[in-house]
Amino acid sequence: MVVGGAVAAVGSLVAATANNPWTALVGIGVAGLGTSVCAPTVIGMAGAWAGPERRAGAISTVTTIAYIGFLIGPAAVGAVSSVWSLPVALGAVAVIAVVVAGLAPVADRVASPRASRQLD
């Protein structure tokens, strides 16, 4: 998650500072590569945290939140870009990716004791 968030942040920054459409597309592609690692990891962490008896509910909840984000995210970027600009909106996406990368070690520390207790 740390690497995925960092790659997503770099891609978003490349897109935000691009001088031409091709560079922006490359940046968005790199951001997508970084983000693609985060979703399955978060779903797996939710299942590990919940334990066997609540695993299905936890995974469905996390997946529902992710789908809502997929629906609202582009609209939010569009709304921010209409108020300020597209580079500002993509910069905000980069900041969110940095936050995800920064919180990943904390989530791992929280998940590790719970997951080991589930195995006992």
C-alpha positions in Angstrom: 0.0 0.0 0.0 2.9 2.4 0.7 4.3 1.8 -2.8 0.9 1.9 -4.4 0.0 5.1 -2.7 3.3 6.7 -3.6 3.0 5.6 -7.3 -0.5 7.0 -7.4 0.7 10.3 -5.9 3.5 10.6 -8.5 1.1 9.8 -11.3 -1.4 12.3 -10.1 1.3 15.0 -9.8 2.6 14.2 -13.3 -1.0 14.6 -14.6 -1.5 17.8 -12.6 1.7 19.4 -13.9 1.5 18.1 -17.5 2.1 20.6 -20.3 0.4 18.4 -23.0 -2.4 15.8 -23.1 0.0 12.8 -23.7 1.9 13.5 -20.5 -1.3 13.9 -18.6 -2.5 10.5 -19.9 0.7 8.9 -18.9 0.4 10.4 -15.4 -3.2 9.2 -15.1 -2.1 5.7 -16.2 0.7 5.6 -13.6 -1.8 6.8 -11.0 -4.1 4.0 -12.0 -1.3 1.5 -11.6 -0.6 2.7 -8.1 -4.3 2.7 -7.1 -4.9 -0.8 -8.5 -2.7 -2.3 -5.8 -4.6 -0.5 -3.0 -8.1 -1.9 -3.5 -7.4 -5.6 -3.2 -5.1 -4.9 -0.3 -7.8 -3.0 1.6 -10.3 -5.7 0.9 -7.9 -8.4 2.2 -7.2 -6.3 5.3 -10.9 -6.0 6.0 -11.4 -9.7 5.8 -8.5 -10.4 8.1 -9.6 -7.8 10.7 -13.2 -9.1 10.7 -12.5 -12.7 11.4 -14.1 -15.8 9.9 -17.7 -15.2 11.1 -17.9 -11.6 9.9 -15.6 -11.7 6.9 -18.3 -11.6 4.2 -20.0 -8.6 5.7 -16.8 -6.7 6.2 -15.7 -7.4 2.6 -19.1 -6.4 1.2 -19.0 -3.2 3.2 -15.5 -2.2 2.1 -16.4 -3.1 -1.5 -19.6 -1.0 -1.4 -17.6 2.0 0.0 -15.1 1.5 -2.8 -17.8 1.5 -5.5 -19.3 4.6 -4.1 -15.9 6.2 -4.3 -15.5 5.1 -7.9 -18.9 6.8 -8.6 -18.3 10.0 -6.6 -14.6 10.4 -7.2 -14.7 11.6 -10.8 -17.6 13.9 -10.1 -15.7 15.4 -7.2 -12.6 15.9 -9.3 -14.8 17.6 -11.9 -16.5 19.8 -9.3 -13.1 20.9 -7.8 -11.7 21.5 -11.3 -14.7 23.7 -12.2 -14.3 25.8 -9.1 -10.4 26.1 -9.2 -8.7 24.1 -12.0 -7.9 20.6 -13.1 -4.3 20.8 -11.9 -5.6 21.7 -8.4 -8.1 18.8 -8.5 -5.4 16.3 -9.6 -3.1 17.8 -6.9 -5.8 17.0 -4.3 -5.9 13.5 -5.6 -2.1 13.3 -5.1 -2.5 14.5 -1.6 -5.1 11.8 -0.9 -2.8 9.2 -2.3 0.0 10.4 0.0 -2.3 10.1 3.0 -3.2 6.6 2.0 0.5 5.7 1.7 1.2 7.3 5.0 -1.6 5.5 6.8 -0.7 2.1 5.4 2.0 1.3 8.0 -0.5 2.2 10.8 -3.2 0.0 9.3 -0.7 -2.9 9.0 0.3 -2.5 12.7 -3.3 -2.6 13.7 -4.1 -5.5 11.4 -1.1 -7.7 12.4 -2.1 -8.4 16.0 -5.7 -9.0 15.0 -4.8 -11.4 12.2 -2.4 -13.3 14.4 -5.1 -13.7 17.1 -7.5 -15.0 14.4 -5.0 -17.8 13.6 -4.6 -18.9 17.2 
